Amino acid sequence: MTSALRTRAVHAGRDDLTDLGLHAAPLDFSTTYPSRDSMEEARRIDEFTAGGNVTGIYARIGNPTVERFEQALAELEGFEHGVAFASGMAAISACLLSAVAQGKRHIVGVRPMYGSTDHLLTSGLLGTEVTWVAPEDVAGEIRPDTGLVFVETPANPTLTELDIAALASACGEVPLLVDNTFATPVLQRPGRLGARIVLHSATKFLGGHGDVMGGVVACDAEEAARLRQIRFATGGVLHPLAGYLLLRGLATLPLRVTAASATAAILAERLASHPAVRTVHYPKLGGPLVAFELTGDPHALIGAVRLITPAVSLGSVDTLIQHPASLTHRVVPADDREEAGITNRLIRLSTGLEDVEDLWHDLDQALKAC
């Protein structure tokens, strides 16, 4: 079977549909699955408790529509298993709880990363302790109770890129968790570079239309079993309709990311020569995200756009713009924001599928306002 990403994005999670006489993936809304054989149900619950991947019985254990999405994303990332959650933060929380459950409450983190992730790690709400380090200092901060090295690359919102292979080597036996939300498997597959856990806020590019919320983790069988147990116990399950929409979103993921990246590269080049722009941040690997710092008032820019949508989140078919220091990273202490490069003049732009000239016209007129 072909390994081309574009082809697998269309067919992953759907390879059995022809044999089933179906074209679209079935959408199963059941919350419970009846059975007259209670002894068999008991055996299956025991199987799940022992770490097995069981479908049916009850929707908090598993749902067949969601499982199709999980299988598809795992395949695209090059992993054996995927485990989906109600949101990206639910997925992150489950990964942290998995480490704590193994007696590994210490996390090594590299800033910047998404503001809510930073807040969760810093606050210790789940019983973890974080040490924030520069990438080159990761190895020196690993302790016997370190459960994860947690990074995001390209980073939110500065688009800082990290050497995943070097980090994986520095981690030794400690799992490297990479938040791959910004790059998606279209631009980067961290598992091929040594990451043992890859995480997505599926709300973003995987869904791609700003109308579905979810999170997903790609990992090995052992970690997946723990994550399913945590999901069952905490209830952070992905709704079947969300699973259906996310599976549908994967089919066009390579096309959307490629098209938006081409537009973003043009906008980044033009922004770099604009007199109202001080600095532009654009990843070497490309991508649909652009970050830039203004010489003037960022709030005036946000208020002046007309075609571009002024909103948090990213990865939608429409272009979104936001001021990280006011929104996505507001929960991060100001000094920590500044140290991570998240200045008060930084703007994050998530390019959509509009015509590049229309987007530039809107940006140019808005830049004049600030």
CORNORTA-V736107 format. One record per backbone hydrogen bond with DSSP energy under -1.0 kcal/mol. CO is the residue of the C=O (numbers start at 1). NH is the residue of the N-H. E is the energy in kcal/mol with one decimal. If there is no record, write none. Layout:
co = (CO | CO)
nh = (NH | NH)
e = (E | E)
//
This chain:
co = (4 | 5 | 7 | 8 | 11 | 14 | 16 | 17 | 18 | 31 | 37 | 38 | 39 | 40 | 41 | 42 | 43 | 44 | 45 | 46 | 47 | 48 | 56 | 57 | 58 | 58 | 63 | 64 | 65 | 66 | 67 | 68 | 69 | 70 | 71 | 72 | 73 | 74 | 81 | 83 | 85 | 87 | 88 | 89 | 90 | 91 | 92 | 93 | 94 | 95 | 96 | 97 | 99 | 100 | 105 | 106 | 107 | 108 | 109 | 114 | 115 | 116 | 117 | 118 | 119 | 120 | 124 | 129 | 131 | 134 | 135 | 138 | 143 | 145 | 148 | 149 | 150 | 151 | 155 | 160 | 162 | 163 | 164 | 165 | 166 | 167 | 171 | 175 | 176 | 176 | 177 | 178 | 179 | 180 | 183 | 184 | 184 | 189 | 190 | 190 | 191 | 197 | 198 | 199 | 200 | 200 | 201 | 202 | 204 | 214 | 215 | 216 | 217 | 218 | 219 | 220 | 221 | 222 | 223 | 224 | 225 | 226 | 227 | 228 | 229 | 230 | 231 | 235 | 236 | 239 | 240 | 241 | 242 | 243 | 244 | 245 | 246 | 252 | 253 | 254 | 255 | 256 | 257 | 258 | 259 | 260 | 261 | 262 | 263 | 264 | 265 | 266 | 267 | 268 | 271 | 274 | 276 | 279 | 281 | 283 | 288 | 290 | 291 | 292 | 293 | 293 | 297 | 298 | 299 | 301 | 301 | 309 | 309 | 317 | 319 | 320 | 321 | 322 | 323 | 323 | 324 | 327 | 329 | 333 | 334 | 335 | 336 | 337 | 338 | 341 | 343 | 345 | 347 | 348 | 349 | 350 | 355 | 356 | 357 | 358 | 359 | 360 | 361 | 362 | 363 | 364 | 370)
nh = (8 | 9 | 11 | 12 | 14 | 17 | 20 | 22 | 21 | 59 | 41 | 42 | 43 | 44 | 45 | 46 | 47 | 48 | 49 | 50 | 52 | 51 | 58 | 33 | 61 | 62 | 67 | 68 | 69 | 70 | 71 | 72 | 73 | 74 | 75 | 76 | 77 | 79 | 219 | 217 | 215 | 91 | 92 | 93 | 94 | 95 | 96 | 97 | 98 | 99 | 100 | 101 | 104 | 103 | 129 | 147 | 131 | 150 | 133 | 118 | 119 | 120 | 121 | 122 | 123 | 124 | 127 | 107 | 109 | 137 | 138 | 141 | 146 | 106 | 108 | 177 | 110 | 179 | 159 | 155 | 164 | 167 | 168 | 169 | 170 | 171 | 174 | 149 | 196 | 197 | 151 | 199 | 153 | 184 | 187 | 187 | 188 | 192 | 193 | 195 | 194 | 178 | 218 | 180 | 202 | 216 | 204 | 207 | 208 | 203 | 85 | 200 | 83 | 198 | 81 | 224 | 225 | 226 | 227 | 228 | 229 | 230 | 231 | 232 | 233 | 234 | 235 | 237 | 86 | 243 | 244 | 245 | 246 | 247 | 248 | 249 | 250 | 256 | 257 | 258 | 259 | 260 | 261 | 262 | 263 | 264 | 265 | 266 | 267 | 268 | 269 | 270 | 271 | 272 | 274 | 277 | 295 | 293 | 291 | 286 | 351 | 349 | 281 | 347 | 278 | 279 | 301 | 302 | 303 | 304 | 305 | 311 | 321 | 353 | 309 | 350 | 311 | 348 | 326 | 327 | 329 | 330 | 332 | 337 | 338 | 339 | 340 | 342 | 341 | 343 | 346 | 294 | 292 | 322 | 290 | 320 | 359 | 360 | 361 | 362 | 363 | 364 | 365 | 366 | 367 | 368 | 297)
e = (-2.6 | -2.6 | -1.9 | -3.4 | -2.4 | -2.0 | -1.3 | -2.9 | -1.3 | -2.6 | -1.9 | -2.4 | -2.0 | -2.1 | -2.3 | -2.2 | -2.0 | -2.3 | -2.7 | -1.7 | -2.8 | -1.9 | -2.5 | -1.6 | -2.0 | -1.4 | -2.4 | -1.2 | -1.3 | -2.4 | -2.7 | -2.2 | -2.6 | -2.3 | -2.1 | -2.3 | -2.0 | -3.1 | -2.2 | -2.2 | -1.9 | -1.7 | -2.3 | -2.7 | -2.0 | -1.9 | -2.1 | -2.6 | -2.1 | -1.6 | -2.3 | -2.6 | -2.5 | -2.1 | -2.4 | -3.0 | -2.3 | -3.0 | -2.5 | -2.6 | -2.5 | -2.3 | -2.4 | -2.8 | -2.7 | -1.0 | -2.0 | -3.2 | -2.3 | -2.0 | -1.3 | -1.6 | -1.9 | -2.4 | -2.4 | -3.2 | -1.5 | -2.6 | -2.8 | -2.1 | -1.1 | -2.2 | -2.8 | -1.9 | -2.1 | -1.6 | -2.0 | -2.1 | -1.4 | -1.8 | -2.5 | -2.5 | -1.2 | -2.7 | -1.0 | -1.2 | -1.8 | -1.6 | -1.4 | -2.1 | -1.0 | -2.5 | -3.2 | -2.6 | -1.1 | -2.0 | -1.9 | -1.7 | -2.9 | -1.4 | -3.3 | -2.4 | -2.4 | -2.4 | -2.0 | -2.4 | -2.2 | -1.5 | -2.6 | -2.5 | -1.8 | -2.3 | -2.6 | -2.5 | -2.2 | -2.7 | -2.3 | -1.7 | -1.7 | -2.4 | -2.5 | -2.5 | -2.5 | -2.2 | -2.2 | -2.2 | -1.8 | -2.8 | -2.8 | -2.0 | -2.3 | -2.7 | -2.1 | -1.8 | -1.7 | -2.6 | -2.3 | -1.3 | -2.4 | -2.8 | -1.7 | -2.1 | -2.9 | -1.8 | -1.5 | -1.7 | -2.4 | -2.7 | -2.3 | -1.1 | -2.9 | -3.4 | -3.9 | -2.7 | -3.1 | -1.2 | -1.2 | -2.2 | -1.9 | -1.0 | -1.1 | -1.2 | -2.3 | -3.3 | -2.9 | -3.1 | -1.1 | -2.5 | -1.6 | -1.5 | -2.5 | -1.7 | -1.2 | -2.4 | -2.5 | -2.2 | -1.6 | -2.8 | -1.5 | -1.4 | -1.3 | -2.0 | -2.2 | -2.0 | -2.5 | -2.2 | -2.0 | -2.6 | -2.3 | -1.9 | -2.6 | -3.1 | -2.1 | -1.9 | -2.6 | -1.4 | -1.1)
//
